[in-house]
């Protein structure tokens, strides 16, 4: 038995058709589609705990973990010969904010989100970060409602083209350092610098920590089993941060 939509809840029947999944507990889906701005506007002052129970941030946390596990498992099974660093870079590409936002747009997820008046006025339904967060919450809702195999089946349908592309191209087009350089040049910014901030671990299992610096200010940092891997991951994080803020 599914719960009927509450008065302020979106009509999610058409979304369930797009997901190819019918929720047993539709409240999970409604919560996944609820941004904190709507939740806080919908409760009285002093009811922050109630607001937290309405919005999707806790579901984002669960969805991020479920997505990471399923993608890591799929990549390991399809690329048993590659290194940990290569698997990590492929995984980061598949679970990036940009990728998730694109998947959310494919479902027209923005149309179903509950957002507050302020977010509505500033185009919140189209914001990349908000869409990506909603998509992660949606994954969590499917997982909590139907279990890991239902979540895996949903992501297999959603990510099949991307996984096929990764299998075909591997890491040949995964040069985040070049992409970051091109992005900065297109915005009249100086070229980035990469600084080794330190290392941890024994020689046979050392991790390198690298910072990306622009105009003398570090904008992102990452670690990896080699300086090359760490630089690529730091460049990816920097690029993602710059695209969100700009």
N, C-alpha and C positions, 0 to 999 in steps of 0.2 A: 504494500500500500504506500503510495507516495503522498507526501504532504502537498496540499494545494498551495499555489503561489500566494504569498502574503500580499496585501494591497500595494505595497511599495516594491515588491519583487518583480524582476523582469519576467516576461513570458519566455520560459526556457525550453518549451517543447520543440521549437525549430532548431535550437542549439543542440539538443539531444540527438536530433536526426543527423546533424552535421558530425557529431561525435561518434555516431553509430553506437551509442551506449545510452541505455535508459536507467536512470538512477532509482534505486530502491528508496533512498532517503534524499529527497530533493533539497532538503535544507542544506546539505553539504554543497550542492551546486550553487545555491543562492548565496551562501557565505563566500564561496570562491569568487563570486562575481561582485562582491561588495568591497569597495575601497574604504579606507579608514575615514576619509573626508565625509562620506555619506553616513557612516556609523556615528561619528561624533556629532554630526548635525541632527541626528535622529533621537538622541537621548538627552535627558535633562542634565543640567550642570551637576557635577559631582558623581556622575554614573560612568566614570571611565572604564571600570571593570566590565560593565554591561556592553559598552562600545567595543571593547576588545573581543568580546564573545561574538560580535556580529561581523567584524571585518575579516579580511583574508590574510593578514600578515602571518599568523601562525601556520596557516595552510601553505603559504609560500615556502616557509622553512621546510616543511615535510616534502613538498613537491620538488624542491631543489635536490634533496637527498635521493628521492625515488628516481628522478631523472638522471642524476649522476650515476647511480648504480646500474640502471638499465642500459644507458649509453656505454658505460665502461665495459659491461658484460658483452654487449654487441660488438664493440671494437676489438676486444680481446679475442673473441671467437673468430672474427673475420680477419684479424691481423696478428696471428700468434707469433710471427717472426720479428716484429718491430720492437724497438726499445721502449722503455717506460716514458722517456721524454717525448718520443714521437706519438705514443698513445695519448699522452697528456695534451699535446697540442691539438690532435684531432678531436679529442673530447671537448677541449675548450672552445673549439670552433662550433661544435654542434650544440653546446649549451650556452653560448654567448647571448647577451641581451639582444643583440641584433637579430640572431637566428630565431630566438623565441618570439620576439615582436613580429617578425615576418610570419611565423606560424600562426600567431594570434590573429593577424590581419587576414590570413587565409580562411579562418573560421568566422571572420567579422565579429571577433570577440568584443571589440569596443562598443558595439551596438547593445550588448547585453549588460555592460557594467553598470553598477550603481555607484555614482560619484556625487560628491557634494557640489553645491552651487558654485563655489569658487573654482573647483577643478573643471566643472562644465564650462565656465566662462573662458578658461584659459586653454581649452582644447584637450582636457585630460584624457578623453577617450582615444585620442590619437597619439599620446605620448609613448615613446618607445619603452621607457622603463616601466611605466604603469601597465602597458600591455604584456610585457614579459613577466612581470610579477603576477598578473592575473592568469597567465598561461601556466605558470608553476603551481599556483593555487588550484587550478583546474585539474592538473595531474594528480595533486594530492587528494582532491575530492573523489576522483575515479578510484584511486588506490584505496582510500578509506571505505568507500562504498562497496567496491567489488573485489579488492585484493590485488596482489602484485601482478597476476597474470592478465587481468583486465587492463591495468595500467600499461603493461608491456605490449599488449595487443594494440592499444590506442596509439602508443608511441611508434610502434612498428608501421602502422598505417601513415602516421604523420611524417615520420622521418625517413621513410623508405627512399625518396629521391636523394636526400642529403647523404644517407649512408652509401647509396650506390655511387654517388659522386666521389665520396671519400675513398671507396674501394678502387675506383677507376683511376683517380689522380694521386692518391696517397697524399704526400706533403709537398708535392711539386709547387702548388700555388700558395703555400702557407708561409709567405715571407712577410711577417708583420713589421719587421724593421723597415723594409722598403715601403710598405703601406703607410706607416707612420710618417716617414720622411716625406712622401708625396702629399699626405694630408697637411702637414705643417707648411710645406712650401706653397700649397694652394691657399693657405690662410695667412701668407706673408709672415710666417714665423721662422726663426732660425732652425738649423738642423739640430736634432737631439744628440745628447751625449749619453754614453753608458758608463756608469761608474760601478766598479766592484766594491760593494759595501762590506763584504766579509764572506767567510766560509764556515761551515759547521760540519762536524762528523769526521770519522777516520778517513785516511787516504783512499781506502778501497770503496768508500761509500760517502764521498764528500758532496755537500750541497753548496752551491754558489748563490750568493745573494747579490742581485744587480739592481741599481736604480736608473731610471730614465730621467734625465735632467734637461729642461728647456728654459732658456734664459736664466740659468743658474739656479732654478728651482726644481726639486724632484717632484715629478707628477705621478709616478707609479714605481713600484718595486715588485720583484718576484724572485723566486728561487728555482733552481733546477740542478740536475746531475752534471751539467756542464755550463760554462759561461755562455755558450751559444744558445742552449735551451733557455737559460735564465733571461738572456737578452730578448729572445723572441717572445717569451711569455710577458716580460715587462712591457715590451712594445705593444703587445695585444691589449694589455690592461690599460695602458696609456691611451691607445686609440679608442677603446671603448669609452673611457672616461671623457675624452674630448668630444666624441660624437654626442654623448648624452648632454653635456653641459653647453655645447654650442648648437 
